[in-house]
Amino acid sequence: MVPSAPLSSRVTELLEGLRAEYDALNQEASNMRLFKDEYEQRINSQISEIQAVQQNLYELERAHHKIRQQYEEEIMRLRRELEARGGPVATPSPFLQQPPQQQPHQVPLPPQHQQQVAMSQPHSANMPHGPGMYSGMPPTSGPHGGPNGSGMPHGQPPMAGEPHPGAYMGPPGQYGPGGAVPVNPHGQPMTPQQQAAGIKDRKPVMTPSQGLPPPSHQQQQQGGLPPMSQGMPGSSQMGNRQTPTQPPRNVAMVPTRGVATDNQLADMDLEMVPANMKREGADWFVIYNPKVPRLLNIENLFTLEHNSVVCCVKFSNDGKYLATGCNRVTQIWNVATGANECMLADKTATKDIDLYIRAVCFSPDGKYLVTGAEDKQIRVWDIQKRTIQHVLTGHDQDIYSLDFSPDGSTILSGSGDRTVRLWNLESGKEVCKFTIDDMGPRDAGVTSVAFSPNGKLVAASSLDKMIRLWEVSSGNLLERIDGHKDSVYAVAFSPDGQSLLSGSLDKTLRIWDLGRFGTNGRSSDRVTARSTLVGHKDFVLSVAYSPDGNWFVSGSKDRGVQFWDPRTSQTQCMLQGHKNSVISVALSPTQMYFATGSGDCRARIWSYETLPTPM
């Protein structure tokens, strides 16, 4: 027999070696935990110090601006005294409020003001997660960097100095854009001259966030319906306004062709704007273009709080209801009262991941609400029964846009899978598929779709900078419209069907004359770009026409909403009322109301009224 003593001794040695190694690893792990705790404590301490410094710098900036204004007032007083003694005529200081009765001008910013600093916001853990197609929201998963925000398409690098539209913008300030856009002490975007003067000489200063904090990430990850908001700000009564037919304007309207480059309302300082050319609310303001007569008055009616980013807003055809889409939930609101009528959520959907509703659309008869989500499915809801009538499947990527045909029989959808599809409402079956398979970039995901007013055409914008027109009856591709310098994120037909409006990541809007494809077009007419509209300081994410065609509205990553006159290509006014990107805009088909949805977890309902006489 083989003696067992040596074997037992060997096993004992091995066990002792393992024990010693385990003890060593355990000790190392303990040391690492101590080091980690100490490191985290230091980081938290430094963050607190940085925040204190930021607050102090912000207060110093405010005090500096106040002292500078007092200094300018004293200089003006001395100049007037000198003028009274026979000296040169005193000119008004750009820091001082101009008299309302004078003709307003867009006053250039003084050299002193150009020393304001650019803002640079760090990533905040409290920022609500959202669909990465839009700013203020971290990108979500998705192949090829399509419109879900996982990156720019291949061959389309971001513009110089610009993040992808899905990049986080930083904690929201009071009015101005986020960390991606420098702002002055009043929360408005800085001019390039201010940036050049300030960034070179000063360290970045961050403005502390204002307003209500967004919901925590843990709250948004919970399954089920989010709680309803406990209050509806903006409780003003809206009355019984009728369909928005505007009186004739006493202004000569001359169509402008080419590029409108002087509409930079975002460069104007609110404090320097005359009182008759601005309007302020508790947490919003409007600046009117001093170069055109003031024709509109804008008021905030209701603020609709949500538990996550509001990706889309849409009015019903009778104008009585507004649908909003956010994480996992679609909500329907009463436009007259601001009350929440119902909340629609698919209880069978996966609950352990975010599921943002990217698109909503009412059927023309108001019986159904169609929603498109990140799970590639289109749900047709019976509004009265609060149940799902159909689930339309076939897309391979997220659904980004929906529309109904004018007769209400067909649903139009656009997806990141490079396809546009038509579905029969009654049967829930796919009836036609338009595919982007031409010579464009491989990742030409569809971002926005629209039916023409007569239902004969379908327009779709995509990430490859193009807009495509298809004929519904034949399924033929009629036209590829190329002109934007970056991805096109929004498209809308004019009410008369003669033109098409588009908004792009190149920060511009374009009006396209549809030529022979228009309602009254001749066979020889071609599609042409009527105007390129410049005014936003960041990506244009959404566009919409008023039902009478007298106005169109655009929403941008610069947090602003602008009203434009399609006949003059001039902006009427700029509205700042959100603390993050304006992802979606919609105008009521029956009343002079419009709605905005934003990355600040809010949707807001506004009124726009025509003034009896231009100002």
MILO-333750 format. One record per atom (N, C-alpha, C, O): residue in one letter; x, y, z. Coordinates in steps of 0.05 Angstrom, whole numbers, plus 5000, padded with zeros to 4 digits. Layout:
! MILO-333750
aXYZ...
END
This chain:
! MILO-333750
m501749765000m500050005000m501750255000m504050265010v500650464988v502150724987v501650865013v499350905021p503650955026p503251105051p501651355046p502051495026s499751415064s497951645061s498951895074s497952115069a500951875091a501952105106a502952325087a502252565091p504652265067p505652475050p503352625035p503452865032l501252475025l499052595011l497452785029l496753005021s496952705053s495552875072s497153135078s495953345080s499753095080s501453335085s501353525061s501353775064r501253415037r501153585013r498553745012r498453975005v496253605018v493653745018v493653965038v492554185033t494753905062t494854115083t496454355073t495654585078e498654315060e500254535050e498754705029e498754945030l497254555011l495754704991l493554875004l493055104996l492154755024l490054905037l491155145052l489955365051e493455115064e494755345078e495455565058e495155805063g496455475034g497155675014g494755825004g494756065000l492555675000l490055804991l489055995012l488056215006r489255915038r488356095059r489956345060r488856565063a492556315057a494256555058a493656745035a493556985038e493156625011e492556784988e489856924991e489557164984y487956785003y485256905008y485557135028y484357345024d487057095049d487457305069d488757555056d487957775062a490657505038a492057725025a490057885007a490058125007l488457734992l486457864975l484358014991l483458234983n483557895013n481558025030n482658285041n481258485042q485158275050q486458515060q486658735039q486258965044e487458645014e487658834992e484958954986e484759194980a482858794986a480158894981a479359105002a478059304996s480059045027s479359225049s480759495045s479659705049n483259475037n484759715032n483559885009n483460125010m482759734988m481559874965m478960004973m478360224964r477359874990r474860004999r475360255015r473960455012l477460245032l478060485047l479060705029l478260935032f480660625009f481660824990f479260944974f479161184970k477360774966k475060864951k473361064968k472561274958d472860994993d471261165010d472661435014d471361645013e475261435018e476761675021e476661844996e476462094997y476961714973y476861854947y474161974942y473962204933e472061834948e469361944944e468862174963e467562374955q469862164987q469562385006q470962634996q469862854998r473362594984r474762824973r473262944950r473063184947i472162774932i470762864909i468263024918i467763244907n466762924937n464363064947n465163334959n463663524955s467363334973s468263584985s468963794963s468264024965q470363694942q471163874921q468763974905q468664204897i466763794901i464363874887i462864094903i461964294891s462764064929s461464264946s462864534944s461664744942e465564514944e467164764942e466664894914e466365144913i466564734893i466164844866i463464974864i463165194852q461464844875q458764964874q458665224890q457365414881a460065234912a460065484927a461465704911a460565934911v463665634898v465065824881v463365924858v463266154851q461865724845q460065794823q457965994832q457466194819q456765944856q454766124866q455866404871q454666604865n458266404883n459566664889n460066824863n459667064861l461166674843l461666804817l459166904804l459167124793y457066754806y454466844795y453567094808y452667284794e453767114834e452867354849e454667584841e453767814839l457267534838l459167744830l458467854802l458568094797e457667674784e456867764757e454467944759e454368144745r452467874775r450068034777r450768304789r449868514780a452468304810a453268564822a454868734802a454568974801h456568594787h458168734767h456368874746h456869104739h454368724737h452568844717h451069084729h450669284715k450269064753k448769284766k450469524768k449669754762i452969484778i454869714780i455469834753i455570084751r455769664733r456369774707r454069934696r454470144683q451569854701q449270004692q449170274706q448470474694q449770274732q449870534747q451970714735q451570954733y454270594728y456370754716y455570874690y456171104684e454070714673e453170814648e451071044652e451171244637e449371014672e447471224677e448771484686e447971704678e450971464701e452471694709e453771824685e453772074683i454871664668i456171774643i454071914626i454572134615m451671794624m449571924609m448772194620m448272384606r448572204647r447872454660r449972664655r449172894649l452472594656l454672784651l454572874621l455073104615r453972684603r453872764575r451572964570r451873154555r449372914583r447073104579r447773374591r447073584579e449173384613e450073634625e451973774606e451874024603l453773624594l455673734575l454173854551l454874064540e452073704541e450473794519e449074054525e448874234509a448074074551a446674324559a448574564559a447674794556r451074504562r453074724563r454274784535r456174934532g453074654514g453974714487g455874504476g457074544455g456074274489g457774064479g456373894459g454173964450p457673664451p456473484431p453973354441p453573324465v452173274423v449573154431v450072884444v451672724434a448772844466a449072584481a447572364466a445272404458t448872134464t447471894452t446671704474t448171674493p444371574471p443471394492p445371164495p446471054476s445771084520s447470854526s445970594520s443670564526p447370394508p446070144502p445169994527p443569804525f446170064551f445369934576f442670044586f441469914603l441870274577l439570404589l436970334574l437070294549q434770324588q432170264576q431370494557q431570724565q430570414533q429770614513q426870694518q425270524526p426070934513p423271014516p421470864497p422170824474p419170764507p417370604491p416370744466p415870614446q416071004467q414871144444q416771164421q415871224399q419371114424q421271134402q421070884385q420270674395q421870914360q421970684343q424070494353q426470564355p423370244359p425370054371p427369974351p426769934327h429769934360h431969834344h433369614359h433269604383q434669434344q436269224356q438969344363q440669364345v439369414388v441769564396v444169374398v443869164410p446469434386p448769264388p449769264417p449569454432l450969034424l451969014451l454569164454l456169164436p454969304477p457369464481p459869284486p459569054493p462269404483p464669244489p464669134517p465668914522q463669294536q463669194564q462068934567q462768754581h459868934553h458068694555h459368454542h458668224549q461168494523q462468274509q464368124527q465567924518q464768204551q466568074569q465167874587q466367764606q462567814581q461167614596q462367344589q463667314568v462067154605v463466894602v461566684590v459166714592a462766484579a461266254568a460666064591a462366024609m458465934589m457665744610m458465464601m458365394577s459265304620s459965024614s458964854637s460064854658q456764704632q455464554653q456464264654q456664134633p457164164678p457863884680p455463704678p453163804681h455863454674h453563264674h452363244701h453863234721s449763244702s448363224728s447062964731s445662864712a447362834754a446062584759a443062614761a441562414759n442062854766n439262894770n437862954744n435362974743m439362974722m438063034696m436362794688m437362564688p433762824681p432162604673p433062464648p433862604629h433062204648h433862054624h431662084604h429262104611g432362074579g430362104559g431362014532g433661924530p429762024512p430461924485p432762094474p432562334472g434861954465g437162104457g436962244430g438862374422m434662224417m434362364392m434562664396m435162814377y433962764420y433763044425y435663124447y436662954462s436263384449s438063484468s436963474496s434563454500g438763484516g437863474543g437363184552g436363144575m437962994535m437262714541m439562534532m440462554509p440562364550p442762184543p441862004520p439561934519p443661924502p442961744480p442161474490p443161374510t440161354476t439361084482t440660894462t441960984443s440260644466s441460444449s440160444422s437860524419g441660364402g440560354375g442760324355g444860444360p442360184334p444460144315p445060384298p443260544292h447560414290h448460604270h448060894278h448261064260g447560954302g447161234309g444861364295g445161594287g442661234293g440361344280g439061564296g440361664314p436661634290p435361854303p434761814332p433761984346n435361564342n435061524371n437361644387n437361634411g439261754373g441261914388g443761774396g445261874412s444161524386s446561384394s449061484380s451261384385g448761674362g451061794349g450261904322g448061844312m451962064310m451362174284m451661954263m453361774268p450261964241p450561764220p453361754209p454861954210h454061524198h456661494186h456961684163h455261714146g459261824163g459662014142g458562284147g458762464131q457162324171q456062584178q456962664206q455462644225p459462754208p460462834234p459063074244p458063234227p458863114270p457563354280p458863604270p461263604263m457363824269m458564084261m460664164281m460664084304a462464334272a464664424289a463664554314a462064744312g464564464336g463864584361g461064504371g460264604392e459664324357e456964254365e456763964374e457963784361p455363904396p454863624403p452663514386p451263664373h452363254387h450063124375h447463224388h447563284412p445263234374p442763324387p441963164411p440263244427g443062924414g442362764437g444162814460g443862694482a446163004457a448063054479a446763204502a444863364497y447663144526y446463284549y447263574550y449563644544m445363744557m445864034555m446564154582m447264394583g446464004603g446964114629g444464184644g442364194632p444664244670p442264314685p440964554674p442364744666p438264564674p436964794662p437265044678p437165044703g437665274664g437665534677g434965654676g432965514670q434765914682q432166034684q430866064656q428465994653y432366174637y431166214611y432966104589y431965964571g435466164590g437166124567g437865834561g436965654576p439365784540p440065514532p441965394552p442865524570g442465134548g444064984567g446965014563g447865204549g448564824575g451464854575g452664854547g454864954543a451264744527a452364734500a452265004487a453665044466v450765194498v450565464486v451265674507v449965684528p453365834503p454066044523p451766244526p450466314507v451466334551v449366534557v450566754573v452666724585n449066984573n449967214589n448567204616n447067014621p449067394634p447867384661p444867384661p443667324682h443567464639h440667464638h439567204628h437167184623g441267004624g440266744615g439766724585g438466534576q440766914569q440266914540q442866834526q445066874537p442666724501p445066644487p446866884481p445967104475m449466834483m451467044478m451967064448m451866864434t452667294439t453367334411t456167224407t457667184427p456967164382p459667074377p461767264387p463867184396q461267534385q463167724394q463467704424q465767734435q461267664439q461467634468q463067384475q464767394493q462467174460q463966924466q466866954461q468566874478a467567084439a470467124432a471867284453a474167234460a470467494463a471667664483a471767534510a473667574526g469767374517g469667264544g471167004548g472366964568i471066824528i472266564532i475266584533i476566424547k476466774518k479366794518k480466894545k482666814553d478967064558d480067204581d478967104608d480167174628r476866954608r475566884633r475266584635r475066444615k475166484659k474566204664k471566174663k469966354668p470665924654p467765884652p466365914679p467465844700v464066024678v462366064702v459765924697v458565954676m458765774716m456265634713m454065754730m454465824753t451765804717t449565914731t448065694746t447465494734p447465724771p446065514786p443265474773p441965654764s442365224774s439765154763s437665284779s437865314803q435465364765q433165484778q430665324771q430665164752g428565374786g426065234781g425964964796g427764914812l423864814791l423564564805l425564354796l426164344772p426664194814p428563984805p427063764790p424763704796p428463644770p427163434755p426863184772p428363154792p425062994765p424862754781p427362584779p428862594760s427762424800s430162264802s430062034782s427861964772h432361924775h432461704757h431061464768h429761304753q431061424794q429661194806q426661224802q425361024797q425661464804q422761504800q421961434772q419861314767q423661504753q422961444725q423261154718q421961064699q424861004732q425160724726q422960554737q422760324729q421260664755q419060504766q417060444744q416560604726g415860204746g413860124727g411260254733g410860374754g409360214714g406660324718g406460614711g408260724699l404260734718l403661004711l404961194731l404861144755p406061414722p407061614741p404761764753p402661784741p405061874777p402862014789p402162264774p403862384761m399662344775m398762594762m399862834778m400262814802s400263054764s401263294777s399063394796s396663364790q399863514818q398063604838q396963884833q395163974847g397964004813g396964274807g397364344778g399264244765m395764514768m396064604741m396564904740m394765064741p399164984739p399765264737p398565384712p397865254693g398165644714g397065784691g394065734689g393065624670s392665814710s389765744712s387965944699s385565944704s389066114681s387366314668s385366184650s385965974638q382966294649q380866184632q381366264603q382266484597m380866074585m381466124557m379066224541m379366324519g376666194551g374366294537g373666124513g374865914509n371766224498n370766074475n371666214449n370166344435r374266174443r375266294418r374466124395r374165874397q374066244372q373266104348q375666034331q377866084338t375065914308t377165834290t378866084283t377766294277p381566054283p383266284280p383266404252p385066344236t381266564245t381366714220t382166994227t380867134243q384367084216q385567344223q384567564206q384067514182p384267804216p383368034200p385568114181p387868044186p384968264160p386968354141p389068524155p388368684173r391568484148r393768634160r394268894144r394068904120n394769104159n395369354147n398369384142n399569584148v399569164132v402469164128v402969054100v401668864091a404769184086a405469084059a407268844062a409368854073m406268614051m407668364053m409168314027m407868264006v411768324028v413368274004v414868014008v416567994025p414267803991p415667553994p418667593991p419567733974t420067464009t422967484009t424167223999t423567004009r425967233980r427366993970r430267013979r431467223980g431366783983g434166773992g434366714022g432566594033v436466814034v436966754062v436266994079v437367214075a434566954098a433967164118a435867134141a435566954157t437767324143t439867284163t439767484186t441667494202d437767654187d437767864207d435667814229d434568004241n434967564233n432867504252n433967404279n432767224291q436167504288q437467394312q436267524337q437567674351l433767454342l432567554367l433867434392l433867554413a435067194388a436367064411a438767224420a439767174442d439767414404d442167574412d441367814428d443067944439m438767874430m437868114444m437668074474m436767864483d438568274489d438368264518d435668364526d434768574518l434268194542l431568264550l431368534564l429468684560e433368604580e433268854595e433569104577e432869324585m434669064553m435069284534m432869304514m432869494498v430869124515v428669134496v426569324507v425769304531p425469504491p423369684500p420869534509p420369314500a419369654528a417169514540a415069434520a413769224524n414669584499n412569514480n413369294461n411769204445m415869204462m416869004444m417668744459m419168584450k416468714483k416968474498k414568414516k412968594521r414368174526r412268094545r413467884564r414767694555e413067924590e414267744610e412167624627e410167744634g412567364634g410967224653g412667134677g414967224680a411566964693a413066884718a415566734711a417666774724d415466564691d417866404683d418166394653d419166194643w417266594639w417466594609w417566884600w416767064614f418466924575f418367194564f418367164533f419166964522v417367384521v417167394491v418567654483v418067864494i420367634463i421567864450i420567884422i420667694406y419468124414y418368164388y420568294370y422168444379n420368224345n422368324325n421968624321n419868704312p423968784328p423669074324p423569164295p422969404290k424268984277k424469064249k421869024233k421569104210v419868904247v417268874234v415068954253v415568954278p412669034244p410569104262p409768874280p409768644271r409168934305r408268724324r405368664318r403668834320l404768414311l402068334304l400868134323l398468084321l402368024341l401367804359l401767874388l403468034396n400067744404n400367754433n400367464443n398467314436i402267384458i402567104467i402267094498i403367254512e400766894507e400266854536e400566554542e399866384526n401566504566n401666224576n399066154590n398166314607l397865934583l395265854594l395565644615l394565664637f396965424608f397365204627f400165084625f401365084603t401164994647t403664844648t402964564658t401864524680l403664364642l402864084647l405363934656l407163874639e405563864681e407963734692e407863434685e405763304685h410263334679h410563044673h412862934690h414363084702n413062674691n415162544706n417662474690n419562364700s417562544664s419862494647s419762684624s417962844621v421762664606v421962834583v419462814566v418462594561v418363034557v416063044539v417063034510v418263234501c416662814497c417762784470c415962884448c416962954427c413262904453c411462984432c408963104443c408063024465v407763284428v405163404434v403563414409v404563454387k400863384411k399163384388k396263444397k395263334416f394963634382f392163704388f390363504373f391063404352s387963464384s385863324369s384763514348s385063754349n383363394328n382363554305n380263754314n379963964301d378763704335d376863894345d378064104364d376664284373g380664074370g382064264387g381364244416g382364414432k379864044425k378964034453k381063884470k381063924495y382763724458y384563564474y387463584464y387863644440l389363534482l392163534475l393363274485l392963204508a394763134468a396162884475a399062944479a400263084463t400262824499t403162844504t404362574508t403062394520g406762534499g408162274502g410662314518g412262494513c411062134538c413462134554c414261844559c413661674544n415661794581n416661524586n414461334595n413261374616r413761144577r411860924582r408961024582r407160854580v408361274582v405661374586v404961584565v406561754558t402561564554t401361774538t399061894554t397461754565q398962154555q396962294570q395262474552q396262584533i392662494559i390862664544i389862874563i388862814585w390063134555w389363354572w387063514560w386763534535n385463634577n383263804569n384364084564n385464214582v384164174539v385364434532v383964664546v385264864552a381364644551a379864864563a380464904592a380365124603t381164684607t381564694635t384464624644t385264694666g385964494627g388664404634g388564154651g390664074661a386264024654a385963784670a386863534655a386663524630n387963344669n388763094658n386262914654n384962834674e385662844629e383262684624e383762384627e382062244638c386062294617c386662014620c389661964615c390962134604m390561724624m393361644620m393361364608m392061184619l394661334586l394661084571l397460954573l399461084566a397560714583a400060564585a399560274580a397660154590d401260154563d401059864557d402259704580d404659704584k400559574595k401459424619k402959174611k404359054628t402859084586t404358854577t407158914568t408758734564a407759174566a410459244557a412559194579a411859194602t414959144570t417159084589t417459324608t417559554600k417659254634k417759464654k420559524665k420859714681d422559374657d425259414669d426959604652d429359644659i425859724631i427459914615i425660154609i423260144611d426960374600d425460604592d424060544565d425060394549l421660664562l420160624537l418860884530l416560934538y420261054516y419261324511y417361324487y417861194466i415161464490i413261504469i414161734451i414061964460r415161674427r416361874410r414462024393r415062254384a412061914388a410162044369a407261974378a406761754387v405462174375v402662134380v401062274359v401962464347c398662164353c396962294333c394062204337c393561964339f392162394338f389362334339f388262264312f389162374292s386362074311s384862034286s383162274281s382362414300p382462344256p380862574250p378162584264p377162804271d376962344269d374362344283d374662344314d372662354328g377162344324g377662364352g377162104368g377362104392k376561884354k376061634369k378561484377k378561334397y380661514361y383061364366y385461544370y385561774360l387361444385l389961584389l392161374382l392161154393v393861444363v396061274355v398661364368v399261604368t400161174378t402761234391t404961064380t404560834372g407261184377g409661044368g411861054390g412161264402a413260834394a415060824417a417760704409a418160624386e419460684429e422160584425e422260274420e424260174412d420060134426d419959844423d419159764395d418559534390k419159954376k418659904347k415759844341k415059764319q413959884361q411159824357q409460074356q410060274369i407360054340i405360274338i402860164351i401759954344r401760314371r399360234385r397060414378r397360664378v394860294371v392360444365v390460414388v389460204394w390060644402w388460644427w385560724420w385160924406d383660584431d380860674432d380660854456d380660764479i380261114451i380461304473i378161264493i378661284517q375761224484q373561194502q373760944519q373160954543k374660724508k374960474523k377560454538k377860284555r379460624532r382160614544r383560354539r384960244556t383060234515t384259984508t385760004481t385260184466i387459804476i389059794452i387359644430i386659414434q386859784408q385259664386q387059494369q386359274361h389459594362h391359454345h394159504355h394659724367v395959314351v398859364354v400059304327v399959084317l401159514315l402259494288l405259434290l406759594301t406059204279t408859124280t409959094252t408459034233g412559144249g413859124223g416359294221g418259224207h416359514235h418759684236h420959544251h420459394270d423459594243d425759464256d427159654275d429059574289q426359904276q427560094294q425460264307q423060234302d426260454325d424360624339d422560784320d423360844297i420160834329i418260994314i418561284322i418461354346y419061464302y419561744309y417461934300y417362164310s415661854282s413662044273s411161894263s411461674252l408862014267l406261904258l404462114247l404762354254d402762034228d400762224218d398362064208d398661824202f396062194206f393662064195f393062184168f393562424163s391962024150s391062134124s388562304130s387262264150p388062504113p385762684118p383162534121p381362634136d382762314107d380162164110d380161984134d378061854140g382361964149g382461804173g382661504169g382461354189s383061404145s383161124140s385961004142s386260764145t387961174140t390761074137t392561204157t392361454162i394261044170i396361144188i398961154174i399760964160l400461374177l403161404166l405161394188l404861524209s407361244184s409461224205s412161244193s412661164170g414061354208g416861374200g418661274222g418061314246s420761134215s422460994234s425361024228s426161094206g426960964248g429860954243g430860734226g433260724219d429060554217d429860334200d429860414170d430060234153r429760674164r429860774137r427260724121r427360744096t425060674134t422660624120t420360804129t420360894152v418560854110v416060994116v413860804108v413860694086r411860764126r409860554121r407060674124r406560854139l405160554109l402360614110l400860374121l401360144114w398960424140w397460214153w394560274151w393660504153n392960064147n390060094147n389060104176n389559914191l387560314183l386660344210l384760124219l384960024241e382960054201e380859854208e382059574212e381359444232s383759494194s384859224196s387459204212s388158994222g388859424214g391459424227g393659304210g395759224221k393259274185k395159144167k396759354151k395759574145e399259284146e400959464129e400059444100e399659234090v399659684088v398759694060v400859784041v400659744017c402959924051c405060024033c407560084049c407360164072k409860054036k412360114049k414160274030k414660174008f415060504038f416960664023f419660634036f419960684060t421660554021t424360504032t426360704021t426360753997i428060804038i430360974029i432660784022i434160704039d432760723996d434860533987d436360643963d437460503947d436460913962d437861043940d440861073947d441860913963m442161263935m445061293938m445861453963m448161523966g443961503981g444561654005g446261494025g446861264020p446961624047p448461484068p446961234078p444561224077r448461044088r447360794098r445360844121r443360704122d445961034138d444361074162d442461314159d442661504173a440661294139a438761514133a436161454147a434061424134g436161444174g433761404189g431761624185g432561854181v429161554185v427061754181v426361884207v426061754228t426262154207t425862304232t423062424233t422062474255s421762484210s419162614211s417662544185s418862524164v414962514187v413362454164v410862624165v409962714186a409662664141a407162824140a405662764114a406862714093f402962754117f401162744094f400763024083f400663214098s400463044056s399663294044s396663344051s395263154057p395763594050p392963644058p390863494041p388763424052n391563424016n389663274000n390062974002n388662813989g392062884018g392562604022g393962463999g394262214000k394862603978k396062473955k399062433957k400162263944l400362593974l403262583977l403962524006l402562574025v406362404008v407662354034v410462474033v411962424014a411062634054a413762744056a415162624080a413862574101a417762584078a419262474100a422062604101a423362624080s422862684124s425562794128s427362574141s426262384153s429962594137s431662384147s434462494155s434962734151l436062324166l438662404176l440662454154l442762564160d440062384129d441962424107d441662694095d442562744072k440362894109k440063164100k437963204079k437563424069m436462994072m434563014050m431662994059m431062904081i429863094042i427063054045i426062914020i426862973997r424362714023r423362554001r420362573999r418962584019l419362583974l416562593968l415762333953l416962263934w413662203963w412561973950w409662023942w408262183955e408761893921e405961893913e404561663927e405461433924v402361713941v401061503956v399761293939v400061053944s398461383917s396961193900s398760983887s398060753884s401061073877s402860893862s405260793879s406460593872g405860933901g408160863917g410860953905g412960873914n410661113884n413161203870n414461433885n413161603896l417161433885l418661653895l418661873874l419561833852l417562103882l417262333863l419662513863l420462613842e420762573886e422862773888e424662733912e423662653934r427162783909r429062803932r429863093934r431063213916i429163223956i429663503960i432163533977i432263454001d434263653965d436863673978d437563973981d437264123962g438464054004g439164334008g440264394036g441964564039h439164254056h440164294083h443064194085h443964014070k444464304104k447364234108k447664024130k449963944135d445563944143d445663744164d442963594165d441163664150s442763404182s440463234184s437863404187s437863614201v435763314174v433163454175v431463304195v430963064193y430563454215y429063334238y426063384238y424663254253a425063554220a422263614221a421263704194a422763844179v418863634187v417663714161v414663744164v413463604180a413563944150a410663994151a409664124125a411064304114f407364034115f406164164092f404664414101f403664434123s404664614082s402964854087s400064764084s399464574069p398164904096p395364834094p394264834066p392364684060d395364994048d394465004020d395764794003d395064763979g397764644014g399064433999g401064533978g402064373962q401664793977q403364903957q406364903965q408064913948s406864883991s409664894000s410164704023s408264584034l412664664029l413564484049l415564624067l417264784058l415364584093l417064704113l418864494126l417864274132s421364564129s423264374142s424964504162s425664744160g425764354183g427664454203g429964254206g429564014204s432364364211s434764194209s436664244232s436464444246l438564054234l440764094254l442664304245l444464374260d442364404220d444164634212d443164894222d444165104215k441064884241k439965114255k438165294238k437465514246t437465204214t435765364196t433165224191t432864984195l431265384181l428765284169l428765354140l429965544131r427465184124r427265244095r424365214086r422965024094i423465394069i420865374056i421365284027i422765414012w420065064019w420364953992w417764983977w415664893986d417865113953d415665113935d415464843921d417464753909l413164713923l412964443913l412564423882l412664203871g412264653869g412164643840g409864473830g407564503839r410464293812r408364123800r407063923819r404963813814f408363883842f407263703862f405363853881f403963723897g405264113880g403464263896g400564243887g399964133866t398664333904t395864303898t395164443871t393564333856n396264673866n395664823842n398064833823n398165013806g399964653826g402364663810g401964583781g400164433774r403664703763r403664623735r405664413730r407564383745s405364263708s407164033703s409964123698s411863963701s410364373690s413064473685s414464583710s416864633709d412964623731d414164743755d415964553769d415364313771r418164653780r420064483795r419964553825r419064773833v420964363841v421164423870v423564603874v425764543865t423064833888t425265023892t425165113922t423065113935a427465203931a427665313958a426965613957a428465773945r424665683969r423865963969r425466133988r426466343980s425866024013s427366184033s428866004052s427965774057t431066104061t432465974083t432366164107t433266394105l431266074129l430666244152l432766194174l432965964184v434166404181v436266384202v435366544226v434566774224g435466424249g434566564274g435166404299g435766524320h434966144297h435565974320h438565954324h440065974305k439365924349k442265894355k443065614359k445465554365d441265424355d441965144358d440064974340d438465094325f440264714342f438764534325f435764594325f434564644346v434464594301v431564614299v430464334300v431064174283l428764284320l427764014325l424863964317l424063744313s423364184313s420464144307s419364394293s420264614298v417464344276v416164564261v413164504258v412364264259a411564704255a408664674251a407464924239a408365144246y405364884222y403965114210y401465174226y400264994239s400665424226s397965494236s395865404216s396565384192p393365354224p391465244206p390765434183p389865344162d391065704187d390465894166d392865944148d392666094128g395165834155g397565874139g398966144142g400966194128n397966314161n399166574164n401766564181n403366754179w402166354196w404466324213w405466044212w404065854206f408066014218f409065754226f410865784250f412065994254v411265574265v412565574291v414865374290v414565154278s417065434303s419365254305s420265234334s420265434349g421064994341g422264944368g425164844365g425764704346s426864924384s429664874380s431064774406s429964794428k433464674401k435164604424k436064844440k436964824462d435865084428d436565324443d434365404463d434465624475r432365234466r430165264486r428165474477r426365544492g428365574453g426665784443g424565684424g424965474411v422365834422v420265784402v419966044386v419866264398q419966034360q419766274344q417366254325q416766044313f415866474323f413666514304f414766644279f416266844281w414166534255w415166644230w412866704212w410766574212d413266904195d411266984174d412266854148d414366944138p410866664136p411766534112p411866714088p413366654069r410366944088r410367114065r412767304064r413567394043t413867374087t416167554088t418667414097t420867534096s418467164106s420667014117s421967154141s424367114146q420467314155q421367454179q420167324204q417967234203t421767324225t420767224250t419167444264t420067674265q416867384275q415167574289q416167604318q416267824328c416767374331c417567394359c418967134367c418866934353m420367154389m421666924401m420666884429m420567074445l419766634436l418766564462l420766394477l421766194465q421466464501q423166304518q421466224543q420766394559g420665964545g418965884566g419565604576g418065494592h421865484568h422665224577h425465234587h427065404579k426165034604k428865024615k430564814601k432764754610n429564704579n431164524563n430064534534n428364694528s431164364517s430364364489s427364354485s425964204499v426464504465v423664484457v423564264435v424264314412i422664024443i422763794426i420463784406i420763694384s418163884415s415763854398s414064104401s413764224422v412864194378v410964414377v408564324361v408764164343a406264434369a403764364354a401864604357a401764734378l400264654336l398264874336l395464754335l395064554320s393664864349s390964764350s389664814322s389965024310p388164614312p386764654286p384364834287p383464934266t383264894311t380765044313t381065304329t379365474325q383065334346q383265574362q386165674361q387965534351m386465924370m389166044368m390765964392m391566134409y391265704394y392965594416y395265444403y394965344381f397465424417f399565244410f400765114435f400365214457a402064884431a403164734453a406064674448a406964654425t407564644469t410464584468t411064354487t409964344509g412864174479g413863964496g416863974498g418164034478s417963924522s420763984526s422163774543s420963604556g424863784541g426463614558g426463684587g427663554604d425063904595d424863984623d422563854637d421763924659c421363644624c419163484636c416563644637c414963594655r416263834619r413863994618r412764014590r414264024571a410064024589a408664114565a407164364573a406264384595r407064554555r405664804561r403764874538r404264834515i401464984546i399465074527i399465384528i399365504549w399565504504w399765794500w397565884482w396365734467s396966144484s395066274465s396666474449s398566604459y395866514424y396966724407y394566874394y392966744381e394467134398e392267294389e393267514371e395367624375t391667574350t392367794332t391568054345t389268084354l393368244345l392768504357l390868664338l391068634314p389068814350p387168974333p388569154314p387769184291t390769284323t392369454306t395369384311t396069344334p396969364290p399769314293p401169514311p400469754310m403169434326m404669614343m407369664331m408969814342
END
